[in-house]
Amino acid sequence: MSYPNMSYCAAENTLNAINQLVDLIQEGEKDEAVKTRDKYEYYALKNIVHEAKLLSEITEDLLDKYAN
């Protein structure tokens, strides 16, 4: 699998991408993709819900294991 980020900066770059997406959603920039069920953005947004929950769980586990 090909990844968009180098491993040493993946968390920082992903956080920036998440912040961008949050701003776009809050500004209504993704409304049309959801309304029309755009085959790329709509399904990407649906998949983000699942992946964000998983990311939250495994990140909390990692931080609990090593940072506390």
CYANA upper distance limits for C-alpha pairs under 8 A (distance plus 0.5 A):
  5 ASN  CA      9 CYS  CA      7.25
  5 ASN  CA     10 ALA  CA      5.66
  5 ASN  CA     13 ASN  CA      7.63
  6 MET  CA     10 ALA  CA      6.31
  9 CYS  CA     13 ASN  CA      6.58
 10 ALA  CA     14 THR  CA      6.34
 11 ALA  CA     15 LEU  CA      6.55
 12 GLU  CA     16 ASN  CA      6.93
 13 ASN  CA     17 ALA  CA      6.82
 14 THR  CA     18 ILE  CA      6.56
 15 LEU  CA     19 ASN  CA      6.62
 16 ASN  CA     20 GLN  CA      6.74
 17 ALA  CA     21 LEU  CA      6.70
 18 ILE  CA     22 VAL  CA      6.58
 19 ASN  CA     23 ASP  CA      6.74
 20 GLN  CA     24 LEU  CA      6.74
 21 LEU  CA     25 ILE  CA      6.60
 22 VAL  CA     26 GLN  CA      6.57
 23 ASP  CA     27 GLU  CA      6.55
 24 LEU  CA     28 GLY  CA      6.78
 24 LEU  CA     29 GLU  CA      5.55
 24 LEU  CA     30 LYS  CA      7.09
 25 ILE  CA     29 GLU  CA      6.11
 25 ILE  CA     30 LYS  CA      5.90
 25 ILE  CA     31 ASP  CA      7.81
 30 LYS  CA     34 VAL  CA      6.98
 30 LYS  CA     41 GLU  CA      8.45
 31 ASP  CA     35 LYS  CA      6.57
 32 GLU  CA     36 THR  CA      6.43
 32 GLU  CA     37 ARG  CA      8.44
 33 ALA  CA     37 ARG  CA      6.03
 33 ALA  CA     38 ASP  CA      5.38
 33 ALA  CA     41 GLU  CA      6.49
 33 ALA  CA     42 TYR  CA      6.11
 34 VAL  CA     38 ASP  CA      7.11
 34 VAL  CA     41 GLU  CA      8.13
 34 VAL  CA     42 TYR  CA      5.75
 37 ARG  CA     41 GLU  CA      8.26
 37 ARG  CA     42 TYR  CA      5.66
 37 ARG  CA     43 TYR  CA      8.17
 38 ASP  CA     42 TYR  CA      5.65
 38 ASP  CA     43 TYR  CA      8.07
 39 LYS  CA     43 TYR  CA      6.63
 40 TYR  CA     44 ALA  CA      6.52
 41 GLU  CA     45 LEU  CA      6.51
 42 TYR  CA     46 LYS  CA      6.82
 43 TYR  CA     47 ASN  CA      6.60
 44 ALA  CA     48 ILE  CA      6.59
 45 LEU  CA     49 VAL  CA      7.17
 46 LYS  CA     50 HIS  CA      7.73
 47 ASN  CA     51 GLU  CA      6.73
 48 ILE  CA     52 ALA  CA      6.14
 49 VAL  CA     53 LYS  CA      6.94
 50 HIS  CA     54 LEU  CA      6.96
 51 GLU  CA     55 LEU  CA      6.45
 52 ALA  CA     56 SER  CA      6.50
 53 LYS  CA     57 GLU  CA      6.81
 54 LEU  CA     58 ILE  CA      6.71
 55 LEU  CA     59 THR  CA      6.33
 56 SER  CA     60 GLU  CA      6.58
 57 GLU  CA     61 ASP  CA      6.79
 58 ILE  CA     62 LEU  CA      6.64
 59 THR  CA     63 LEU  CA      6.63
 60 GLU  CA     64 ASP  CA      6.47
 61 ASP  CA     65 LYS  CA      6.53
 62 LEU  CA     66 TYR  CA      6.76
 62 LEU  CA     67 ALA  CA      8.28
 63 LEU  CA     67 ALA  CA      5.42
 63 LEU  CA     68 ASN  CA      7.42
 64 ASP  CA     68 ASN  CA      6.06
